[in-house]
């Protein structure tokens, strides 16, 4: 008997597209690879193997932006208070989907190193993995830079005979 698929929680402030992203991911992930759950509370993330927090980069009417930022701050505080690790997903359209798939694969490989490599493969698995498409010179996140450097070294070592 096989283990049930891991649960991925998608959480975000109102208007950040969690439900739309869950729908798009369901179309991309292999059938039965994961159970996607959209939520608005950190409590619903405690049983999840992976938590994806929606970024605040989707368009929003200026009058609603303060409420959305406050909701995002409350979600981040609740996730931190519960001791839950999460990955923030940014981008619009196809880029958002790809960033979410990259986050799922990165987190899954770290959480399940022996068995997850094939579990979260997208239906577009024939494509060569690539680095993220944003400008690193504007990021200045040390953990991001470390992941980028480690990924580049691993790619170089994999290409050497």
Number of C-alpha atoms within 10 A of each C-alpha: 3 4 5 10 15 19 17 21 26 28 28 27 24 17 16 21 20 24 17 13 22 20 13 15 18 17 12 18 19 17 14 12 18 19 17 21 17 21 16 17 15 21 13 15 25 16 13 17 20 23 28 22 23 25 19 21 11 14 10 13 8 8 8 11 14 11 13 18 14 12 16 22 13 15 19 20 13 15 20 13 10 13 10 18 16 20 17 16 25 19 18 15 12 11 14 19 20 20 19 24 19 20 19 19 19 16 20 21 17 12 13 12 10 9 11 18 14 14 19 25 18 21 12 10 13 8 8 6 9 8 11 12 10 9 8 12 8 7 10 10 10 9 9 12 14 11 13 15 12 12 14 13 11 11 12 10 10 9 7 6 4
